[in-house]
Amino acid sequence: MSDVNEEWVEKLGAIQEQLSSLYAEIESLRGELKTAGRKADFQAFNEPLERMARYGRLFSDIHLSWTEPRD
């Protein structure tokens, strides 16, 4: 990892944690909306959550590429 700044890895890790927390909060809100019978509002969060999940996977892949030992 000599060519990747350790600070970058830490910042990316912090972003991943924030994204995960935000995702969980939105999922919680979706649950409340579903329970309240607000189907349209509940469904409005589908696309943003799918995008957030893709970003999470992308950030995870970047993190792995920065921290995995290279041959």
PDB file of N, CA, C and O in Angstrom, chain B, residues numbered from 101:
ATOM      1  N   MET B 101       0.830  -1.182   0.000  1.00  0.00           N
ATOM      2  CA  MET B 101       0.000   0.000   0.000  1.00  0.00           C
ATOM      3  C   MET B 101       0.877   1.249   0.000  1.00  0.00           C
ATOM      4  O   MET B 101       0.430   2.318   0.413  1.00  0.00           O
ATOM      5  N   SER B 102       2.083   1.126  -0.446  1.00  0.00           N
ATOM      6  CA  SER B 102       3.013   2.243  -0.401  1.00  0.00           C
ATOM      7  C   SER B 102       2.564   3.423  -1.254  1.00  0.00           C
ATOM      8  O   SER B 102       2.855   4.570  -0.917  1.00  0.00           O
ATOM      9  N   ASP B 103       1.855   3.159  -2.359  1.00  0.00           N
ATOM     10  CA  ASP B 103       1.435   4.256  -3.218  1.00  0.00           C
ATOM     11  C   ASP B 103       0.078   4.848  -2.827  1.00  0.00           C
ATOM     12  O   ASP B 103      -0.373   5.814  -3.443  1.00  0.00           O
ATOM     13  N   VAL B 104      -0.569   4.286  -1.822  1.00  0.00           N
ATOM     14  CA  VAL B 104      -1.850   4.790  -1.360  1.00  0.00           C
ATOM     15  C   VAL B 104      -1.654   5.386   0.032  1.00  0.00           C
ATOM     16  O   VAL B 104      -1.172   4.725   0.952  1.00  0.00           O
ATOM     17  N   ASN B 105      -2.030   6.608   0.154  1.00  0.00           N
ATOM     18  CA  ASN B 105      -1.916   7.324   1.406  1.00  0.00           C
ATOM     19  C   ASN B 105      -2.818   6.672   2.464  1.00  0.00           C
ATOM     20  O   ASN B 105      -4.003   6.443   2.220  1.00  0.00           O
ATOM     21  N   GLU B 106      -2.258   6.381   3.616  1.00  0.00           N
ATOM     22  CA  GLU B 106      -3.019   5.767   4.713  1.00  0.00           C
ATOM     23  C   GLU B 106      -4.214   6.633   5.112  1.00  0.00           C
ATOM     24  O   GLU B 106      -5.265   6.118   5.496  1.00  0.00           O
ATOM     25  N   GLU B 107      -4.044   7.938   5.017  1.00  0.00           N
ATOM     26  CA  GLU B 107      -5.130   8.862   5.366  1.00  0.00           C
ATOM     27  C   GLU B 107      -6.315   8.684   4.415  1.00  0.00           C
ATOM     28  O   GLU B 107      -7.469   8.802   4.827  1.00  0.00           O
ATOM     29  N   TRP B 108      -6.024   8.400   3.138  1.00  0.00           N
ATOM     30  CA  TRP B 108      -7.102   8.169   2.174  1.00  0.00           C
ATOM     31  C   TRP B 108      -7.916   6.945   2.561  1.00  0.00           C
ATOM     32  O   TRP B 108      -9.144   6.949   2.471  1.00  0.00           O
ATOM     33  N   VAL B 109      -7.228   5.908   2.989  1.00  0.00           N
ATOM     34  CA  VAL B 109      -7.905   4.672   3.393  1.00  0.00           C
ATOM     35  C   VAL B 109      -8.800   4.943   4.595  1.00  0.00           C
ATOM     36  O   VAL B 109      -9.928   4.454   4.656  1.00  0.00           O
ATOM     37  N   GLU B 110      -8.305   5.714   5.542  1.00  0.00           N
ATOM     38  CA  GLU B 110      -9.097   6.054   6.728  1.00  0.00           C
ATOM     39  C   GLU B 110     -10.315   6.893   6.347  1.00  0.00           C
ATOM     40  O   GLU B 110     -11.415   6.657   6.848  1.00  0.00           O
ATOM     41  N   LYS B 111     -10.121   7.865   5.467  1.00  0.00           N
ATOM     42  CA  LYS B 111     -11.248   8.703   5.029  1.00  0.00           C
ATOM     43  C   LYS B 111     -12.293   7.873   4.305  1.00  0.00           C
ATOM     44  O   LYS B 111     -13.490   8.053   4.526  1.00  0.00           O
ATOM     45  N   LEU B 112     -11.852   6.964   3.442  1.00  0.00           N
ATOM     46  CA  LEU B 112     -12.787   6.104   2.726  1.00  0.00           C
ATOM     47  C   LEU B 112     -13.547   5.219   3.706  1.00  0.00           C
ATOM     48  O   LEU B 112     -14.749   5.006   3.544  1.00  0.00           O
ATOM     49  N   GLY B 113     -12.858   4.703   4.721  1.00  0.00           N
ATOM     50  CA  GLY B 113     -13.523   3.898   5.741  1.00  0.00           C
ATOM     51  C   GLY B 113     -14.589   4.693   6.475  1.00  0.00           C
ATOM     52  O   GLY B 113     -15.667   4.173   6.765  1.00  0.00           O
ATOM     53  N   ALA B 114     -14.292   5.955   6.778  1.00  0.00           N
ATOM     54  CA  ALA B 114     -15.269   6.816   7.457  1.00  0.00           C
ATOM     55  C   ALA B 114     -16.478   7.066   6.564  1.00  0.00           C
ATOM     56  O   ALA B 114     -17.615   7.069   7.037  1.00  0.00           O
ATOM     57  N   ILE B 115     -16.232   7.274   5.283  1.00  0.00           N
ATOM     58  CA  ILE B 115     -17.335   7.471   4.341  1.00  0.00           C
ATOM     59  C   ILE B 115     -18.204   6.223   4.274  1.00  0.00           C
ATOM     60  O   ILE B 115     -19.431   6.316   4.252  1.00  0.00           O
ATOM     61  N   GLN B 116     -17.570   5.061   4.241  1.00  0.00           N
ATOM     62  CA  GLN B 116     -18.321   3.803   4.204  1.00  0.00           C
ATOM     63  C   GLN B 116     -19.199   3.661   5.442  1.00  0.00           C
ATOM     64  O   GLN B 116     -20.345   3.223   5.338  1.00  0.00           O
ATOM     65  N   GLU B 117     -18.681   4.023   6.601  1.00  0.00           N
ATOM     66  CA  GLU B 117     -19.464   3.943   7.835  1.00  0.00           C
ATOM     67  C   GLU B 117     -20.655   4.902   7.791  1.00  0.00           C
ATOM     68  O   GLU B 117     -21.760   4.542   8.196  1.00  0.00           O
ATOM     69  N   GLN B 118     -20.429   6.115   7.303  1.00  0.00           N
ATOM     70  CA  GLN B 118     -21.510   7.090   7.206  1.00  0.00           C
ATOM     71  C   GLN B 118     -22.579   6.625   6.231  1.00  0.00           C
ATOM     72  O   GLN B 118     -23.772   6.756   6.505  1.00  0.00           O
ATOM     73  N   LEU B 119     -22.164   6.090   5.105  1.00  0.00           N
ATOM     74  CA  LEU B 119     -23.097   5.590   4.112  1.00  0.00           C
ATOM     75  C   LEU B 119     -23.926   4.439   4.676  1.00  0.00           C
ATOM     76  O   LEU B 119     -25.133   4.361   4.444  1.00  0.00           O
ATOM     77  N   SER B 120     -23.278   3.559   5.409  1.00  0.00           N
ATOM     78  CA  SER B 120     -23.976   2.436   6.026  1.00  0.00           C
ATOM     79  C   SER B 120     -25.000   2.919   7.045  1.00  0.00           C
ATOM     80  O   SER B 120     -26.120   2.411   7.101  1.00  0.00           O
ATOM     81  N   SER B 121     -24.613   3.890   7.840  1.00  0.00           N
ATOM     82  CA  SER B 121     -25.518   4.447   8.840  1.00  0.00           C
ATOM     83  C   SER B 121     -26.712   5.126   8.184  1.00  0.00           C
ATOM     84  O   SER B 121     -27.850   4.939   8.612  1.00  0.00           O
ATOM     85  N   LEU B 122     -26.455   5.906   7.158  1.00  0.00           N
ATOM     86  CA  LEU B 122     -27.528   6.584   6.435  1.00  0.00           C
ATOM     87  C   LEU B 122     -28.473   5.576   5.791  1.00  0.00           C
ATOM     88  O   LEU B 122     -29.691   5.752   5.826  1.00  0.00           O
ATOM     89  N   TYR B 123     -27.918   4.528   5.208  1.00  0.00           N
ATOM     90  CA  TYR B 123     -28.728   3.480   4.596  1.00  0.00           C
ATOM     91  C   TYR B 123     -29.658   2.862   5.644  1.00  0.00           C
ATOM     92  O   TYR B 123     -30.845   2.662   5.388  1.00  0.00           O
ATOM     93  N   ALA B 124     -29.113   2.566   6.812  1.00  0.00           N
ATOM     94  CA  ALA B 124     -29.914   1.960   7.890  1.00  0.00           C
ATOM     95  C   ALA B 124     -31.019   2.905   8.353  1.00  0.00           C
ATOM     96  O   ALA B 124     -32.135   2.464   8.628  1.00  0.00           O
ATOM     97  N   GLU B 125     -30.721   4.194   8.443  1.00  0.00           N
ATOM     98  CA  GLU B 125     -31.733   5.165   8.858  1.00  0.00           C
ATOM     99  C   GLU B 125     -32.862   5.258   7.839  1.00  0.00           C
ATOM    100  O   GLU B 125     -34.034   5.338   8.207  1.00  0.00           O
ATOM    101  N   ILE B 126     -32.507   5.249   6.563  1.00  0.00           N
ATOM    102  CA  ILE B 126     -33.533   5.311   5.522  1.00  0.00           C
ATOM    103  C   ILE B 126     -34.376   4.037   5.533  1.00  0.00           C
ATOM    104  O   ILE B 126     -35.593   4.095   5.363  1.00  0.00           O
ATOM    105  N   GLU B 127     -33.735   2.895   5.731  1.00  0.00           N
ATOM    106  CA  GLU B 127     -34.483   1.637   5.834  1.00  0.00           C
ATOM    107  C   GLU B 127     -35.463   1.687   7.001  1.00  0.00           C
ATOM    108  O   GLU B 127     -36.593   1.214   6.885  1.00  0.00           O
ATOM    109  N   SER B 128     -35.041   2.249   8.105  1.00  0.00           N
ATOM    110  CA  SER B 128     -35.919   2.393   9.271  1.00  0.00           C
ATOM    111  C   SER B 128     -37.118   3.272   8.926  1.00  0.00           C
ATOM    112  O   SER B 128     -38.256   2.938   9.255  1.00  0.00           O
ATOM    113  N   LEU B 129     -36.857   4.389   8.265  1.00  0.00           N
ATOM    114  CA  LEU B 129     -37.943   5.279   7.853  1.00  0.00           C
ATOM    115  C   LEU B 129     -38.893   4.563   6.899  1.00  0.00           C
ATOM    116  O   LEU B 129     -40.111   4.705   7.007  1.00  0.00           O
ATOM    117  N   ARG B 130     -38.341   3.801   5.974  1.00  0.00           N
ATOM    118  CA  ARG B 130     -39.182   3.041   5.043  1.00  0.00           C
ATOM    119  C   ARG B 130     -40.100   2.094   5.808  1.00  0.00           C
ATOM    120  O   ARG B 130     -41.273   1.945   5.464  1.00  0.00           O
ATOM    121  N   GLY B 131     -39.563   1.455   6.846  1.00  0.00           N
ATOM    122  CA  GLY B 131     -40.379   0.562   7.656  1.00  0.00           C
ATOM    123  C   GLY B 131     -41.543   1.288   8.320  1.00  0.00           C
ATOM    124  O   GLY B 131     -42.662   0.778   8.380  1.00  0.00           O
ATOM    125  N   GLU B 132     -41.257   2.480   8.815  1.00  0.00           N
ATOM    126  CA  GLU B 132     -42.308   3.283   9.437  1.00  0.00           C
ATOM    127  C   GLU B 132     -43.362   3.694   8.409  1.00  0.00           C
ATOM    128  O   GLU B 132     -44.560   3.660   8.691  1.00  0.00           O
ATOM    129  N   LEU B 133     -42.910   4.079   7.223  1.00  0.00           N
ATOM    130  CA  LEU B 133     -43.855   4.469   6.168  1.00  0.00           C
ATOM    131  C   LEU B 133     -44.717   3.292   5.750  1.00  0.00           C
ATOM    132  O   LEU B 133     -45.918   3.445   5.528  1.00  0.00           O
ATOM    133  N   LYS B 134     -44.110   2.121   5.643  1.00  0.00           N
ATOM    134  CA  LYS B 134     -44.864   0.927   5.252  1.00  0.00           C
ATOM    135  C   LYS B 134     -45.918   0.599   6.313  1.00  0.00           C
ATOM    136  O   LYS B 134     -47.066   0.296   5.989  1.00  0.00           O
ATOM    137  N   THR B 135     -45.514   0.663   7.573  1.00  0.00           N
ATOM    138  CA  THR B 135     -46.442   0.393   8.670  1.00  0.00           C
ATOM    139  C   THR B 135     -47.602   1.388   8.680  1.00  0.00           C
ATOM    140  O   THR B 135     -48.735   1.038   9.010  1.00  0.00           O
ATOM    141  N   ALA B 136     -47.298   2.634   8.312  1.00  0.00           N
ATOM    142  CA  ALA B 136     -48.320   3.685   8.297  1.00  0.00           C
ATOM    143  C   ALA B 136     -49.203   3.620   7.051  1.00  0.00           C
ATOM    144  O   ALA B 136     -50.132   4.415   6.906  1.00  0.00           O
ATOM    145  N   GLY B 137     -48.917   2.674   6.148  1.00  0.00           N
ATOM    146  CA  GLY B 137     -49.731   2.537   4.946  1.00  0.00           C
ATOM    147  C   GLY B 137     -49.395   3.545   3.861  1.00  0.00           C
ATOM    148  O   GLY B 137     -50.211   3.788   2.972  1.00  0.00           O
ATOM    149  N   ARG B 138     -48.213   4.134   3.917  1.00  0.00           N
ATOM    150  CA  ARG B 138     -47.793   5.143   2.930  1.00  0.00           C
ATOM    151  C   ARG B 138     -46.994   4.462   1.824  1.00  0.00           C
ATOM    152  O   ARG B 138     -45.789   4.671   1.689  1.00  0.00           O
ATOM    153  N   LYS B 139     -47.697   3.637   1.031  1.00  0.00           N
ATOM    154  CA  LYS B 139     -47.039   2.808   0.019  1.00  0.00           C
ATOM    155  C   LYS B 139     -46.242   3.630  -0.993  1.00  0.00           C
ATOM    156  O   LYS B 139     -45.105   3.278  -1.306  1.00  0.00           O
ATOM    157  N   ALA B 140     -46.810   4.707  -1.506  1.00  0.00           N
ATOM    158  CA  ALA B 140     -46.111   5.521  -2.510  1.00  0.00           C
ATOM    159  C   ALA B 140     -44.842   6.129  -1.909  1.00  0.00           C
ATOM    160  O   ALA B 140     -43.793   6.149  -2.553  1.00  0.00           O
ATOM    161  N   ASP B 141     -44.942   6.621  -0.677  1.00  0.00           N
ATOM    162  CA  ASP B 141     -43.766   7.192  -0.022  1.00  0.00           C
ATOM    163  C   ASP B 141     -42.731   6.109   0.255  1.00  0.00           C
ATOM    164  O   ASP B 141     -41.534   6.324   0.062  1.00  0.00           O
ATOM    165  N   PHE B 142     -43.185   4.959   0.704  1.00  0.00           N
ATOM    166  CA  PHE B 142     -42.304   3.826   0.969  1.00  0.00           C
ATOM    167  C   PHE B 142     -41.533   3.451  -0.298  1.00  0.00           C
ATOM    168  O   PHE B 142     -40.319   3.250  -0.258  1.00  0.00           O
ATOM    169  N   GLN B 143     -42.243   3.362  -1.413  1.00  0.00           N
ATOM    170  CA  GLN B 143     -41.631   2.958  -2.670  1.00  0.00           C
ATOM    171  C   GLN B 143     -40.712   4.035  -3.253  1.00  0.00           C
ATOM    172  O   GLN B 143     -39.808   3.722  -4.028  1.00  0.00           O
ATOM    173  N   ALA B 144     -40.935   5.283  -2.892  1.00  0.00           N
ATOM    174  CA  ALA B 144     -40.108   6.377  -3.418  1.00  0.00           C
ATOM    175  C   ALA B 144     -38.645   6.226  -3.020  1.00  0.00           C
ATOM    176  O   ALA B 144     -37.767   6.788  -3.674  1.00  0.00           O
ATOM    177  N   PHE B 145     -38.375   5.478  -1.964  1.00  0.00           N
ATOM    178  CA  PHE B 145     -37.005   5.301  -1.498  1.00  0.00           C
ATOM    179  C   PHE B 145     -36.292   4.123  -2.154  1.00  0.00           C
ATOM    180  O   PHE B 145     -35.103   3.916  -1.912  1.00  0.00           O
ATOM    181  N   ASN B 146     -36.989   3.353  -2.975  1.00  0.00           N
ATOM    182  CA  ASN B 146     -36.362   2.180  -3.595  1.00  0.00           C
ATOM    183  C   ASN B 146     -35.133   2.538  -4.423  1.00  0.00           C
ATOM    184  O   ASN B 146     -34.054   1.987  -4.207  1.00  0.00           O
ATOM    185  N   GLU B 147     -35.294   3.456  -5.366  1.00  0.00           N
ATOM    186  CA  GLU B 147     -34.171   3.794  -6.246  1.00  0.00           C
ATOM    187  C   GLU B 147     -33.003   4.416  -5.487  1.00  0.00           C
ATOM    188  O   GLU B 147     -31.864   4.003  -5.702  1.00  0.00           O
ATOM    189  N   PRO B 148     -33.236   5.391  -4.609  1.00  0.00           N
ATOM    190  CA  PRO B 148     -32.094   5.941  -3.863  1.00  0.00           C
ATOM    191  C   PRO B 148     -31.362   4.879  -3.045  1.00  0.00           C
ATOM    192  O   PRO B 148     -30.134   4.904  -2.960  1.00  0.00           O
ATOM    193  N   LEU B 149     -32.090   3.960  -2.451  1.00  0.00           N
ATOM    194  CA  LEU B 149     -31.440   2.914  -1.668  1.00  0.00           C
ATOM    195  C   LEU B 149     -30.647   1.963  -2.556  1.00  0.00           C
ATOM    196  O   LEU B 149     -29.569   1.508  -2.172  1.00  0.00           O
ATOM    197  N   GLU B 150     -31.170   1.665  -3.729  1.00  0.00           N
ATOM    198  CA  GLU B 150     -30.426   0.815  -4.662  1.00  0.00           C
ATOM    199  C   GLU B 150     -29.120   1.497  -5.079  1.00  0.00           C
ATOM    200  O   GLU B 150     -28.074   0.853  -5.170  1.00  0.00           O
ATOM    201  N   ARG B 151     -29.194   2.797  -5.329  1.00  0.00           N
ATOM    202  CA  ARG B 151     -27.982   3.535  -5.701  1.00  0.00           C
ATOM    203  C   ARG B 151     -26.985   3.568  -4.546  1.00  0.00           C
ATOM    204  O   ARG B 151     -25.784   3.388  -4.748  1.00  0.00           O
ATOM    205  N   MET B 152     -27.485   3.798  -3.348  1.00  0.00           N
ATOM    206  CA  MET B 152     -26.599   3.824  -2.183  1.00  0.00           C
ATOM    207  C   MET B 152     -25.914   2.473  -2.011  1.00  0.00           C
ATOM    208  O   MET B 152     -24.732   2.413  -1.670  1.00  0.00           O
ATOM    209  N   ALA B 153     -26.644   1.404  -2.244  1.00  0.00           N
ATOM    210  CA  ALA B 153     -26.050   0.068  -2.133  1.00  0.00           C
ATOM    211  C   ALA B 153     -24.949  -0.119  -3.180  1.00  0.00           C
ATOM    212  O   ALA B 153     -23.901  -0.696  -2.888  1.00  0.00           O
ATOM    213  N   ARG B 154     -25.189   0.369  -4.394  1.00  0.00           N
ATOM    214  CA  ARG B 154     -24.150   0.284  -5.433  1.00  0.00           C
ATOM    215  C   ARG B 154     -22.926   1.098  -5.039  1.00  0.00           C
ATOM    216  O   ARG B 154     -21.795   0.642  -5.210  1.00  0.00           O
ATOM    217  N   TYR B 155     -23.143   2.298  -4.514  1.00  0.00           N
ATOM    218  CA  TYR B 155     -22.015   3.128  -4.068  1.00  0.00           C
ATOM    219  C   TYR B 155     -21.260   2.425  -2.952  1.00  0.00           C
ATOM    220  O   TYR B 155     -20.030   2.450  -2.921  1.00  0.00           O
ATOM    221  N   GLY B 156     -21.980   1.806  -2.049  1.00  0.00           N
ATOM    222  CA  GLY B 156     -21.332   1.071  -0.962  1.00  0.00           C
ATOM    223  C   GLY B 156     -20.447  -0.041  -1.489  1.00  0.00           C
ATOM    224  O   GLY B 156     -19.329  -0.229  -1.011  1.00  0.00           O
ATOM    225  N   ARG B 157     -20.948  -0.784  -2.480  1.00  0.00           N
ATOM    226  CA  ARG B 157     -20.139  -1.849  -3.078  1.00  0.00           C
ATOM    227  C   ARG B 157     -18.922  -1.278  -3.803  1.00  0.00           C
ATOM    228  O   ARG B 157     -17.828  -1.837  -3.726  1.00  0.00           O
ATOM    229  N   LEU B 158     -19.118  -0.164  -4.505  1.00  0.00           N
ATOM    230  CA  LEU B 158     -18.012   0.487  -5.206  1.00  0.00           C
ATOM    231  C   LEU B 158     -16.937   0.933  -4.217  1.00  0.00           C
ATOM    232  O   LEU B 158     -15.751   0.688  -4.437  1.00  0.00           O
ATOM    233  N   PHE B 159     -17.345   1.585  -3.134  1.00  0.00           N
ATOM    234  CA  PHE B 159     -16.386   2.038  -2.131  1.00  0.00           C
ATOM    235  C   PHE B 159     -15.676   0.855  -1.482  1.00  0.00           C
ATOM    236  O   PHE B 159     -14.486   0.927  -1.176  1.00  0.00           O
ATOM    237  N   SER B 160     -16.403  -0.218  -1.278  1.00  0.00           N
ATOM    238  CA  SER B 160     -15.799  -1.418  -0.709  1.00  0.00           C
ATOM    239  C   SER B 160     -14.742  -1.985  -1.651  1.00  0.00           C
ATOM    240  O   SER B 160     -13.663  -2.389  -1.217  1.00  0.00           O
ATOM    241  N   ASP B 161     -15.059  -2.011  -2.941  1.00  0.00           N
ATOM    242  CA  ASP B 161     -14.083  -2.495  -3.924  1.00  0.00           C
ATOM    243  C   ASP B 161     -12.836  -1.622  -3.947  1.00  0.00           C
ATOM    244  O   ASP B 161     -11.718  -2.130  -4.024  1.00  0.00           O
ATOM    245  N   ILE B 162     -13.028  -0.308  -3.880  1.00  0.00           N
ATOM    246  CA  ILE B 162     -11.885   0.608  -3.846  1.00  0.00           C
ATOM    247  C   ILE B 162     -11.055   0.350  -2.595  1.00  0.00           C
ATOM    248  O   ILE B 162      -9.828   0.271  -2.657  1.00  0.00           O
ATOM    249  N   HIS B 163     -11.729   0.220  -1.469  1.00  0.00           N
ATOM    250  CA  HIS B 163     -11.039  -0.031  -0.200  1.00  0.00           C
ATOM    251  C   HIS B 163     -10.209  -1.309  -0.287  1.00  0.00           C
ATOM    252  O   HIS B 163      -9.050  -1.334   0.129  1.00  0.00           O
ATOM    253  N   LEU B 164     -10.803  -2.358  -0.826  1.00  0.00           N
ATOM    254  CA  LEU B 164     -10.086  -3.620  -0.981  1.00  0.00           C
ATOM    255  C   LEU B 164      -8.877  -3.476  -1.905  1.00  0.00           C
ATOM    256  O   LEU B 164      -7.808  -4.020  -1.629  1.00  0.00           O
ATOM    257  N   SER B 165      -9.053  -2.749  -2.991  1.00  0.00           N
ATOM    258  CA  SER B 165      -7.941  -2.584  -3.929  1.00  0.00           C
ATOM    259  C   SER B 165      -6.796  -1.806  -3.295  1.00  0.00           C
ATOM    260  O   SER B 165      -5.636  -1.998  -3.657  1.00  0.00           O
ATOM    261  N   TRP B 166      -7.120  -0.932  -2.352  1.00  0.00           N
ATOM    262  CA  TRP B 166      -6.082  -0.143  -1.685  1.00  0.00           C
ATOM    263  C   TRP B 166      -5.391  -0.911  -0.566  1.00  0.00           C
ATOM    264  O   TRP B 166      -4.244  -0.619  -0.230  1.00  0.00           O
ATOM    265  N   THR B 167      -6.078  -1.887   0.010  1.00  0.00           N
ATOM    266  CA  THR B 167      -5.541  -2.549   1.200  1.00  0.00           C
ATOM    267  C   THR B 167      -5.082  -3.986   0.971  1.00  0.00           C
ATOM    268  O   THR B 167      -4.366  -4.540   1.805  1.00  0.00           O
ATOM    269  N   GLU B 168      -5.479  -4.599  -0.142  1.00  0.00           N
ATOM    270  CA  GLU B 168      -5.051  -5.974  -0.408  1.00  0.00           C
ATOM    271  C   GLU B 168      -3.574  -5.993  -0.763  1.00  0.00           C
ATOM    272  O   GLU B 168      -3.079  -5.097  -1.448  1.00  0.00           O
ATOM    273  N   PRO B 169      -2.887  -6.999  -0.302  1.00  0.00           N
ATOM    274  CA  PRO B 169      -1.485  -7.121  -0.706  1.00  0.00           C
ATOM    275  C   PRO B 169      -1.374  -7.359  -2.210  1.00  0.00           C
ATOM    276  O   PRO B 169      -2.176  -8.090  -2.791  1.00  0.00           O
ATOM    277  N   ARG B 170      -0.410  -6.758  -2.814  1.00  0.00           N
ATOM    278  CA  ARG B 170      -0.203  -6.932  -4.258  1.00  0.00           C
ATOM    279  C   ARG B 170       0.892  -7.936  -4.493  1.00  0.00           C
ATOM    280  O   ARG B 170       1.858  -8.022  -3.735  1.00  0.00           O
ATOM    281  N   ASP B 171       0.729  -8.693  -5.556  1.00  0.00           N
ATOM    282  CA  ASP B 171       1.754  -9.701  -5.915  1.00  0.00           C
ATOM    283  C   ASP B 171       2.954  -9.077  -6.554  1.00  0.00           C
ATOM    284  O   ASP B 171       3.898  -9.781  -6.912  1.00  0.00           O
TER     285      ASP B 171
END
